[in-house]
Amino acid sequence: MFTDAEKVDIRRHCGFPLFGGQPVQAFGHRFFQHYGTLEFRINNMLPEEETVVRTKYLERLALLEDDIVDETRQNLDTHQAAVWTHNPNEQRDREKLYKGHCKKLCEFLGVPVGERFSTNSVRVIV
């Protein structure tokens, strides 16, 4: 069984909002089928599947997410030093790498990425 903290990380890395402590009746994010599918899957995995999620996804995603801020922050003050030149797209590249691995976690779990990472948008033109 995943710990509550691991479940929070899985939801977050999959792009879903927080679960909350109170059930919500027929509205909100818990009403959507793919959110229910995610909850069912993370609560009913084989131990071997949980091991894959922990070792191949959660550990790596935590590092990638931290690197977006930590590594980018360390390089903000230097554009070029001797032969080293700063990648001006470092943060964007790190976010793309992180989101790519989040998508792979969603694919492994068999759920679409959540709204946080969704590229679908609706435009209303009046």
Wavefront OBJ file of the C-alpha trace (Angstrom):
o trace
v 0.000 0.000 0.000
v 1.135 3.474 -0.794
v 1.473 5.910 2.068
v -0.767 8.978 2.057
v 2.273 11.100 1.143
v 3.034 8.860 -1.856
v -0.594 9.108 -2.997
v -0.373 12.905 -2.795
v 2.782 12.810 -4.933
v 1.204 10.458 -7.489
v -1.835 12.719 -7.871
v 0.350 15.824 -8.104
v 2.773 14.329 -10.634
v -0.195 13.141 -12.713
v -1.544 16.698 -12.780
v -4.575 16.175 -10.548
v -5.690 18.583 -7.813
v -5.567 17.682 -4.164
v -7.879 14.964 -2.926
v -9.043 16.678 0.261
v -10.429 15.147 3.396
v -14.149 15.355 2.743
v -16.151 13.579 0.059
v -17.749 15.856 -2.495
v -21.129 14.917 -3.915
v -21.451 14.957 -7.725
v -19.268 17.968 -8.439
v -15.643 18.919 -8.305
v -12.662 16.936 -9.504
v -13.690 13.721 -7.707
v -16.718 13.407 -9.966
v -14.615 12.900 -13.102
v -14.164 9.329 -14.257
v -10.409 9.557 -14.824
v -9.875 10.814 -11.261
v -11.797 7.804 -9.949
v -9.755 5.514 -12.172
v -6.535 6.975 -10.768
v -7.746 6.498 -7.183
v -8.814 2.923 -7.883
v -5.486 2.070 -9.477
v -3.278 3.562 -6.760
v -5.320 1.761 -4.094
v -5.387 -1.630 -5.853
v -1.927 -2.239 -7.329
v 0.084 -5.396 -7.069
v 3.141 -5.013 -4.810
v 5.372 -5.349 -7.883
v 3.514 -2.496 -9.596
v 3.890 -0.324 -6.501
v 7.625 -0.993 -6.560
v 7.826 0.225 -10.163
v 5.913 3.409 -9.291
v 8.134 4.065 -6.261
v 11.508 3.327 -7.857
v 11.045 4.286 -11.501
v 8.691 7.225 -11.147
v 8.298 8.814 -7.699
v 12.009 8.933 -6.877
v 12.991 10.326 -10.270
v 10.097 12.769 -10.477
v 10.993 14.227 -7.084
v 14.546 14.861 -8.310
v 13.414 16.342 -11.621
v 10.893 18.606 -9.902
v 13.468 19.829 -7.389
v 15.977 20.475 -10.178
v 13.597 22.881 -11.894
v 13.985 25.280 -8.992
v 17.298 24.282 -7.413
v 19.487 23.961 -10.494
v 17.888 26.841 -12.364
v 18.185 29.071 -9.283
v 21.913 28.330 -8.997
v 22.522 29.412 -12.589
v 20.540 32.650 -12.586
v 23.525 34.856 -11.843
v 25.878 33.551 -14.543
v 25.435 33.746 -18.285
v 28.982 32.687 -19.168
v 32.051 31.655 -17.171
v 35.261 30.808 -19.055
v 34.184 28.155 -21.576
v 30.895 27.375 -19.807
v 27.824 29.133 -21.198
v 24.484 29.125 -19.439
v 21.535 27.515 -21.243
v 19.022 30.364 -21.498
v 16.216 27.789 -21.820
v 17.265 25.752 -18.794
v 14.068 26.164 -16.806
v 11.852 25.442 -19.817
v 13.959 22.384 -20.717
v 13.828 21.057 -17.148
v 10.059 21.578 -16.975
v 9.631 19.758 -20.287
v 11.720 16.823 -19.007
v 9.724 16.707 -15.761
v 6.366 16.869 -17.566
v 7.479 14.172 -19.995
v 8.192 11.822 -17.101
v 4.883 12.774 -15.469
v 3.153 11.756 -18.686
v 4.978 8.407 -18.597
v 3.686 7.839 -15.059
v 0.150 8.553 -16.281
v 0.627 6.137 -19.161
v 1.853 3.438 -16.765
v -1.171 4.040 -14.538
v -3.506 4.068 -17.544
v -4.978 7.500 -16.917
v -4.897 10.711 -18.946
v -2.796 13.552 -17.589
v -4.721 15.807 -15.247
v -5.764 19.382 -15.822
v -2.485 20.737 -14.442
v -0.593 19.420 -17.473
v -3.346 19.341 -20.033
v -2.599 21.214 -23.226
v -6.251 21.180 -24.229
v -7.844 24.555 -24.013
v -11.239 25.927 -24.775
v -11.616 29.296 -26.437
v -14.787 31.287 -26.411
v -14.924 33.858 -29.156
v -17.685 36.412 -28.892
l 1 2 3 4 5 6 7 8 9 10 11 12 13 14 15 16 17 18 19 20 21 22 23 24 25 26 27 28 29 30 31 32 33 34 35 36 37 38 39 40 41 42 43 44 45 46 47 48 49 50 51 52 53 54 55 56 57 58 59 60 61 62 63 64 65 66 67 68 69 70 71 72 73 74 75 76 77 78 79 80 81 82 83 84 85 86 87 88 89 90 91 92 93 94 95 96 97 98 99 100 101 102 103 104 105 106 107 108 109 110 111 112 113 114 115 116 117 118 119 120 121 122 123 124 125 126
